[in-house]
Amino acid sequence: MKILILGAGQVGSTVAESLVGEANDITIVDTDADKLRLLQDRFDLRTLRGNASHPSVLEQAGIADADMLLAVTQSDEVNMVACKLAASLYNTPTRIARIRAADYLDHPEIFSADNFCVDFSICPEQIMTDYIRKLIEFPEALQVLEFAGGRVSLVAVKAFEGGPLVGNPLNYMRKHIPQVDTRVAAIFRQDRPIIPEGDTVIEAGDEIFFIAATGNIRAVLKELRRMDRPTKRVMIMGGGNIGRRLALSLERDYQVKIIDHNKKSCGQLAGELKHTLVLCGDGTDEKLLASEHVADVDVFCALTNDDENNIMSALLAKREGARKVIALINRSAYVDLVQGGKIDIALSPAYVTIGPLLAYVRQGDVAVVHSLRRGAAEALELVAHGDRQSSKVVGRRIDEIDLPQGATIGAIVRGDEVIMGHHDQLIESDDHVIVFVINKQMIRKVEKLFQVAPGFI
């Protein structure tokens, strides 16, 4: 597939990194020569310096025969104009735009074929907000990801010493909680993946990915983790796009405080947030944190644009007694350094927001994609089509399917029914199949597995 990416920032570069090894022809356009040089040194792709909304630049980048345009620059207007040009002048088949302004998102008709011709819009800030809210709702979890319109959830937890399942094989789970059907999709032990079998013994410190109907998540969490007390108090550092959105999302259900250093921003926040206490100050000031009783906070979220400030404030909050701390960190090297230490969860915005983009790029009928463990693994929701003659999965039991090594089927959604992916389960046409892939090199093989034979109608 020939893909043209506009914007070499965090989102654009992460998408390129994910797709460049999958037999895609990628060109990236940006005005920043340094960013382009770094990408060209790291990956096998083409770069072009120029304004992404200029037709001459798009033509030089190869828009005429591109299969897909990903407009993910920092400017909503540039992204929309580029999509309009791609549709009107070059008939580009698929056009995706990053849109940050709520004014645009609140009027979806702007993106129609009669206007800016955007097939699909993503708002990374809103995706991050929804993601963090899930972590606040389930404070025991490291990740909470939804499939099939929220009917199924994939949850990552760390097994703790003395937990009821630690030291026991996985098949003990079914005996221990017979009323709940769940499946362990993968285990990571000291950052190395383990394919789960019935006799695999859970060890303290294991990162366990389990899948279950969303309504059963809390019951399974009780068996893997000490259940934390429900979240009541949330403190947010940073009143930017994500911090503001998160406070708006939480303030009716939780006691929320938000800290920002900019007086003008604080004034705007105070006018917009009706049930949130807005504080003007430095989130890395331990005296301020102590005076605002950070020790009583259930979840502390450091969400500024400065990685170092986020790390420092999260560490201070944890030291002062905050129960759980979350830090937003753009640099992937920092994420690997701090994740799992004093900071409970280090979030990489690019990897959290990449899923919706990947769902459009993946071949076959892919409904949902979630990037896991900072891009090392993926979970996909694929729709099975055809019959036993035209499909390699339909009409077959899971143990009959030639899954590539490192891929496991976690669950099947059939209408409103959620079925766990046990070995003897038969897959039917139109089933939504949730596949966990611990080795990204196998993604292409999984996609091919779900493609129907040519000629099927």
Secondary structure per residue as TSV (DSSP state, phi and psi in degrees):
chain	resnum	aa	ss	phi	psi
A	1	M	-	360.0	136.2
A	2	K	E	-95.8	116.2
A	3	I	E	-120.4	130.3
A	4	L	E	-108.8	119.6
A	5	I	E	-107.7	124.0
A	6	L	E	-102.6	114.1
A	7	G	-	112.4	119.2
A	8	A	-	-107.0	26.4
A	9	G	S	-77.5	-158.9
A	10	Q	H	-60.2	-45.9
A	11	V	H	-67.9	-49.6
A	12	G	H	-61.3	-44.7
A	13	S	H	-69.0	-35.0
A	14	T	H	-69.6	-40.3
A	15	V	H	-61.3	-44.8
A	16	A	H	-60.3	-44.3
A	17	E	H	-60.7	-38.5
A	18	S	H	-72.0	-31.4
A	19	L	H	-100.3	-18.5
A	20	V	T	-65.8	-27.6
A	21	G	T	-90.2	9.6
A	22	E	T	-114.4	37.5
A	23	A	T	61.4	35.2
A	24	N	-	-105.3	145.1
A	25	D	E	-95.0	108.5
A	26	I	E	-115.6	134.3
A	27	T	E	-125.5	134.6
A	28	I	E	-117.0	134.4
A	29	V	E	-115.2	133.9
A	30	D	E	-159.4	161.1
A	31	T	S	-87.3	-11.6
A	32	D	-	-94.4	106.0
A	33	A	H	-65.0	-34.2
A	34	D	H	-65.2	-44.2
A	35	K	H	-61.4	-42.7
A	36	L	H	-64.7	-39.3
A	37	R	H	-63.8	-41.2
A	38	L	H	-63.5	-41.5
A	39	L	H	-66.2	-41.0
A	40	Q	H	-67.6	-32.0
A	41	D	H	-70.1	-30.3
A	42	R	H	-90.8	-32.9
A	43	F	S	-129.8	159.8
A	44	D	S	-88.4	84.6
A	45	L	-	-150.5	171.6
A	46	R	E	-106.3	142.8
A	47	T	E	-125.3	154.7
A	48	L	E	-146.0	129.0
A	49	R	E	-89.9	129.7
A	50	G	S	164.6	174.3
A	51	N	-	-80.5	122.0
A	52	A	T	-68.8	-12.3
A	53	S	T	-100.7	5.9
A	54	H	-	-92.0	127.7
A	55	P	H	-55.9	-38.6
A	56	S	H	-63.5	-37.5
A	57	V	H	-68.9	-43.8
A	58	L	H	-61.0	-39.1
A	59	E	H	-65.2	-42.9
A	60	Q	H	-62.3	-32.3
A	61	A	H	-77.5	-10.9
A	62	G	T	96.7	29.9
A	63	I	G	-63.8	-25.7
A	64	A	G	-59.7	-35.1
A	65	D	G	-121.1	23.3
A	66	A	-	-76.1	143.9
A	67	D	S	-86.3	-26.8
A	68	M	E	-150.5	141.3
A	69	L	E	-115.2	124.4
A	70	L	E	-111.9	102.7
A	71	A	E	-96.6	99.0
A	72	V	-	-127.2	35.6
A	73	T	S	-71.4	175.2
A	74	Q	S	-74.9	-11.0
A	75	S	-	-105.2	118.4
A	76	D	H	-58.2	-41.3
A	77	E	H	-65.9	-42.3
A	78	V	H	-61.6	-42.4
A	79	N	H	-63.1	-42.2
A	80	M	H	-70.4	-41.9
A	81	V	H	-62.6	-41.1
A	82	A	H	-61.9	-40.5
A	83	C	H	-65.3	-40.8
A	84	K	H	-63.0	-44.7
A	85	L	H	-63.8	-42.6
A	86	A	H	-60.9	-37.3
A	87	A	H	-77.4	-45.1
A	88	S	H	-76.0	-41.7
A	89	L	H	-95.8	-29.1
A	90	Y	H	-125.4	-3.8
A	91	N	-	53.5	42.5
A	92	T	-	-64.5	127.6
A	93	P	S	-59.6	-44.0
A	94	T	E	-128.0	130.7
A	95	R	E	-132.1	120.4
A	96	I	E	-120.9	136.7
A	97	A	E	-128.8	140.4
A	98	R	E	-84.9	124.2
A	99	I	-	-126.8	125.0
A	100	R	-	-104.9	-33.4
A	101	A	-	-73.5	127.5
A	102	A	H	-62.5	-30.8
A	103	D	H	-58.3	-40.2
A	104	Y	H	-71.8	-45.5
A	105	L	H	-65.0	-28.3
A	106	D	T	-76.2	-7.6
A	107	H	-	-128.1	74.9
A	108	P	G	-60.6	-18.7
A	109	E	G	-64.0	-19.2
A	110	I	G	-59.4	-30.9
A	111	F	G	-90.9	2.3
A	112	S	S	-68.3	170.2
A	113	A	T	-64.7	-22.4
A	114	D	T	-83.0	-11.0
A	115	N	T	-119.5	-102.8
A	116	F	T	-94.2	0.6
A	117	C	-	57.5	43.3
A	118	V	-	-95.7	116.6
A	119	D	S	-69.6	-36.9
A	120	F	E	-152.1	130.6
A	121	S	E	-114.1	142.6
A	122	I	E	-123.6	144.9
A	123	C	-	-121.1	97.1
A	124	P	H	-54.6	-36.6
A	125	E	H	-65.1	-38.4
A	126	Q	H	-71.9	-37.1
A	127	I	H	-61.2	-43.5
A	128	M	H	-62.7	-42.3
A	129	T	H	-59.6	-48.3
A	130	D	H	-62.6	-37.9
A	131	Y	H	-65.1	-46.1
A	132	I	H	-67.5	-37.6
A	133	R	H	-59.6	-39.9
A	134	K	H	-61.7	-39.9
A	135	L	H	-66.3	-30.2
A	136	I	H	-74.8	-36.9
A	137	E	H	-67.9	-33.8
A	138	F	S	-120.7	78.5
A	139	P	T	-65.0	-14.8
A	140	E	T	-79.0	-15.7
A	141	A	-	-93.7	152.0
A	142	L	S	-92.1	-30.3
A	143	Q	E	-148.5	144.4
A	144	V	E	-136.2	114.8
A	145	L	E	-126.0	138.7
A	146	E	E	-108.1	148.7
A	147	F	E	-134.1	164.4
A	148	A	G	51.8	49.5
A	149	G	G	64.1	27.7
A	150	G	G	92.6	0.3
A	151	R	T	-75.6	-25.2
A	152	V	E	-126.0	142.7
A	153	S	E	-128.5	142.0
A	154	L	E	-108.8	123.4
A	155	V	E	-124.6	135.6
A	156	A	E	-106.5	130.8
A	157	V	E	-136.0	159.0
A	158	K	E	-103.2	123.7
A	159	A	-	-69.3	136.4
A	160	F	-	-108.2	152.9
A	161	E	T	-59.2	127.6
A	162	G	T	90.6	-2.0
A	163	G	-	-65.2	154.1
A	164	P	T	-62.5	-24.6
A	165	L	T	-101.2	-12.0
A	166	V	T	-67.1	130.3
A	167	G	T	89.9	-1.2
A	168	N	S	-115.3	151.8
A	169	P	B	-71.9	160.5
A	170	L	T	-61.6	-33.5
A	171	N	H	-66.8	-11.5
A	172	Y	H	-70.1	-25.5
A	173	M	H	-61.1	-41.9
A	174	R	H	-64.4	-35.5
A	175	K	H	-73.8	-34.7
A	176	H	H	-76.0	-36.0
A	177	I	S	-129.3	68.5
A	178	P	T	-64.2	-20.8
A	179	Q	T	-78.7	-11.0
A	180	V	S	-121.4	126.2
A	181	D	-	-93.7	118.6
A	182	T	E	-141.5	166.7
A	183	R	E	-144.8	134.4
A	184	V	E	-83.7	117.8
A	185	A	E	-84.3	-33.2
A	186	A	E	-164.6	156.4
A	187	I	E	-130.3	133.9
A	188	F	E	-114.0	122.3
A	189	R	E	-119.8	114.5
A	190	Q	T	52.7	45.2
A	191	D	T	69.0	8.9
A	192	R	E	-109.2	133.4
A	193	P	E	-75.6	144.2
A	194	I	E	-125.5	127.9
A	195	I	-	-75.4	118.1
A	196	P	-	-72.0	131.7
A	197	E	-	-121.7	168.6
A	198	G	T	-59.6	-31.7
A	199	D	T	-96.6	7.7
A	200	T	-	-67.9	125.9
A	201	V	B	-92.2	129.8
A	202	I	-	-78.2	133.0
A	203	E	-	-113.8	153.5
A	204	A	T	-60.0	135.0
A	205	G	T	93.7	-10.7
A	206	D	-	-63.1	139.8
A	207	E	E	-95.7	113.2
A	208	I	E	-109.9	127.6
A	209	F	E	-103.0	114.2
A	210	F	E	-120.1	155.0
A	211	I	E	-125.7	140.8
A	212	A	E	-162.5	164.8
A	213	A	E	-58.0	139.2
A	214	T	G	-54.9	-35.3
A	215	G	G	-67.5	-15.9
A	216	N	G	-99.8	0.9
A	217	I	H	-59.4	-46.2
A	218	R	H	-64.3	-36.0
A	219	A	H	-64.1	-39.8
A	220	V	H	-71.6	-39.9
A	221	L	H	-57.9	-36.4
A	222	K	H	-60.5	-30.5
A	223	E	H	-83.8	-21.2
A	224	L	H	-103.7	-23.0
A	225	R	S	-138.1	155.3
A	226	R	-	-66.0	128.7
A	227	M	-	-73.5	119.1
A	228	D	-	-69.6	156.1
A	229	R	-	-65.3	151.9
A	230	P	-	-57.5	146.6
A	231	T	-	-72.6	131.2
A	232	K	-	-123.3	-41.4
A	233	R	E	-113.0	128.4
A	234	V	E	-126.8	132.5
A	235	M	E	-118.2	131.8
A	236	I	E	-116.8	129.3
A	237	M	E	-103.9	120.2
A	238	G	-	111.5	115.2
A	239	G	-	-103.9	29.0
A	240	G	S	-76.7	-159.0
A	241	N	H	-56.7	-46.3
A	242	I	H	-75.2	-46.4
A	243	G	H	-58.9	-43.4
A	244	R	H	-64.8	-46.4
A	245	R	H	-60.4	-42.0
A	246	L	H	-65.5	-43.3
A	247	A	H	-60.8	-43.2
A	248	L	H	-60.5	-39.0
A	249	S	H	-70.0	-32.0
A	250	L	H	-97.2	-24.7
A	251	E	T	-63.7	-21.9
A	252	R	T	-84.0	-16.8
A	253	D	T	-110.9	-17.0
A	254	Y	S	-135.8	164.5
A	255	Q	E	-86.0	113.2
A	256	V	E	-117.8	135.1
A	257	K	E	-122.1	142.0
A	258	I	E	-130.1	134.6
A	259	I	E	-114.4	132.0
A	260	D	E	-143.4	146.7
A	261	H	S	-85.6	-15.5
A	262	N	-	-93.3	120.1
A	263	K	H	-63.3	-40.0
A	264	K	H	-63.7	-43.7
A	265	S	H	-62.5	-40.2
A	266	C	H	-62.0	-39.1
A	267	G	H	-62.4	-42.4
A	268	Q	H	-66.5	-40.6
A	269	L	H	-63.6	-43.0
A	270	A	H	-62.5	-33.7
A	271	G	H	-74.3	-28.8
A	272	E	H	-91.9	-35.2
A	273	L	-	-92.8	121.5
A	274	K	S	-91.9	-25.9
A	275	H	S	-126.2	21.0
A	276	T	E	-117.0	137.4
A	277	L	E	-84.2	118.6
A	278	V	E	-98.5	126.6
A	279	L	E	-118.5	131.3
A	280	C	E	-97.6	115.1
A	281	G	S	175.3	-175.0
A	282	D	-	-99.1	118.4
A	283	G	T	-68.6	-10.6
A	284	T	T	-95.9	6.9
A	285	D	-	-88.3	107.7
A	286	E	H	-65.0	-27.8
A	287	K	H	-67.2	-39.9
A	288	L	H	-64.2	-45.5
A	289	L	H	-60.7	-43.1
A	290	A	H	-65.8	-41.1
A	291	S	H	-67.3	-24.6
A	292	E	T	-96.1	15.6
A	293	H	T	58.5	49.0
A	294	V	G	-62.4	-22.7
A	295	A	G	-63.1	-23.1
A	296	D	G	-94.4	0.9
A	297	V	-	-78.8	136.1
A	298	D	S	-80.6	-41.8
A	299	V	E	-136.7	126.8
A	300	F	E	-110.5	124.9
A	301	C	E	-116.7	117.3
A	302	A	E	-98.2	108.6
A	303	L	-	-128.9	31.4
A	304	T	S	-80.8	180.0
A	305	N	S	-86.1	0.3
A	306	D	-	-107.7	111.0
A	307	D	H	-57.4	-46.0
A	308	E	H	-63.7	-42.9
A	309	N	H	-63.8	-39.0
A	310	N	H	-63.3	-44.6
A	311	I	H	-63.1	-46.7
A	312	M	H	-64.4	-45.7
A	313	S	H	-66.8	-37.7
A	314	A	H	-64.3	-41.7
A	315	L	H	-64.0	-42.2
A	316	L	H	-64.1	-43.8
A	317	A	H	-62.1	-40.4
A	318	K	H	-65.8	-42.1
A	319	R	H	-64.1	-35.0
A	320	E	H	-76.8	-12.4
A	321	G	T	120.9	3.8
A	322	A	-	-59.5	136.3
A	323	R	S	-69.4	-43.4
A	324	K	E	-138.1	135.3
A	325	V	E	-124.2	139.1
A	326	I	E	-124.5	131.3
A	327	A	E	-123.9	132.4
A	328	L	E	-86.3	121.5
A	329	I	-	-134.4	121.0
A	330	N	-	-80.9	-37.1
A	331	R	-	-80.4	118.8
A	332	S	H	-61.5	-32.1
A	333	A	H	-62.9	-37.1
A	334	Y	H	-67.2	-40.1
A	335	V	H	-57.7	-47.8
A	336	D	H	-63.0	-31.6
A	337	L	H	-72.5	-40.6
A	338	V	H	-100.0	-20.9
A	339	Q	B	-59.1	129.9
A	340	G	T	84.1	-2.2
A	341	G	T	-91.4	-129.5
A	342	K	T	-67.7	-28.6
A	343	I	B	-87.1	121.7
A	344	D	S	-66.5	-46.3
A	345	I	E	-137.8	123.8
A	346	A	E	-105.5	118.7
A	347	L	E	-99.3	129.5
A	348	S	-	-100.6	108.7
A	349	P	H	-55.9	-39.4
A	350	A	H	-63.0	-41.7
A	351	Y	H	-75.8	-28.3
A	352	V	H	-69.3	-38.5
A	353	T	H	-92.1	-5.6
A	354	I	H	-75.1	-23.1
A	355	G	H	-53.2	-52.5
A	356	P	H	-57.9	-34.2
A	357	L	H	-67.4	-44.1
A	358	L	H	-64.1	-31.9
A	359	A	H	-61.8	-31.5
A	360	Y	H	-79.1	-30.3
A	361	V	H	-83.5	-34.0
A	362	R	S	-58.4	143.8
A	363	Q	S	-87.2	157.2
A	364	G	S	85.5	-178.4
A	365	D	S	-89.4	89.6
A	366	V	E	-104.2	119.5
A	367	A	E	-89.0	-40.8
A	368	V	E	-143.0	141.5
A	369	V	E	-131.6	133.7
A	370	H	E	-123.7	128.4
A	371	S	E	-84.0	131.9
A	372	L	E	-119.7	150.2
A	373	R	T	49.9	50.6
A	374	R	T	54.9	44.1
A	375	G	T	90.8	-5.2
A	376	A	T	-73.1	-28.4
A	377	A	E	-136.5	167.7
A	378	E	E	-141.7	152.0
A	379	A	E	-120.8	128.9
A	380	L	E	-123.2	143.9
A	381	E	E	-107.9	111.0
A	382	L	E	-113.7	146.1
A	383	V	E	-100.2	124.4
A	384	A	-	-82.8	133.2
A	385	H	-	-129.4	162.9
A	386	G	S	92.7	-158.5
A	387	D	-	-135.4	-171.8
A	388	R	T	-63.0	-27.9
A	389	Q	T	-79.5	-38.0
A	390	S	T	-95.7	-12.9
A	391	S	-	-122.8	149.7
A	392	K	S	-91.1	-1.4
A	393	V	S	-123.7	-34.5
A	394	V	T	-68.9	135.7
A	395	G	T	80.1	11.6
A	396	R	S	-122.9	148.0
A	397	R	B	-72.8	156.8
A	398	I	G	-58.9	-38.2
A	399	D	G	-73.6	-5.7
A	400	E	G	-94.3	-11.1
A	401	I	S	-84.0	135.8
A	402	D	-	-84.8	69.5
A	403	L	-	-70.6	138.7
A	404	P	-	-65.7	156.6
A	405	Q	T	-60.1	133.8
A	406	G	T	92.2	1.8
A	407	A	E	-111.9	134.7
A	408	T	E	-134.0	144.8
A	409	I	E	-91.0	118.0
A	410	G	E	-89.5	-40.0
A	411	A	E	-159.9	163.0
A	412	I	E	-129.4	135.8
A	413	V	E	-113.7	119.9
A	414	R	E	-121.2	99.5
A	415	G	T	66.6	-122.6
A	416	D	T	-96.2	0.6
A	417	E	E	-90.8	132.7
A	418	V	E	-105.1	121.8
A	419	I	E	-120.6	127.3
A	420	M	E	-70.5	149.2
A	421	G	-	-83.9	61.5
A	422	H	-	-76.4	158.6
A	423	H	T	-60.3	-28.4
A	424	D	T	-96.8	8.8
A	425	Q	-	-77.6	131.8
A	426	L	B	-88.6	139.1
A	427	I	-	-98.6	132.2
A	428	E	-	-111.1	162.5
A	429	S	T	-62.3	140.6
A	430	D	T	76.4	3.3
A	431	D	-	-65.1	143.2
A	432	H	E	-95.4	114.8
A	433	V	E	-107.7	125.8
A	434	I	E	-100.2	117.3
A	435	V	E	-115.5	131.1
A	436	F	E	-103.0	125.8
A	437	V	E	-123.2	111.9
A	438	I	S	-84.3	-14.9
A	439	N	-	-120.0	109.2
A	440	K	G	-61.2	-21.0
A	441	Q	G	-64.9	-17.6
A	442	M	G	-92.4	-2.6
A	443	I	H	-56.8	-46.2
A	444	R	H	-59.7	-39.1
A	445	K	H	-67.8	-36.8
A	446	V	H	-65.1	-43.5
A	447	E	H	-59.4	-45.9
A	448	K	H	-62.2	-35.0
A	449	L	H	-61.0	-32.7
A	450	F	T	-96.2	3.4
A	451	Q	S	-85.8	137.1
A	452	V	-	-80.4	158.0
A	453	A	-	-65.1	147.6
A	454	P	T	-56.8	140.6
A	455	G	T	97.2	-10.8
A	456	F	-	-72.5	134.9
A	457	I	-	-119.9	360.0
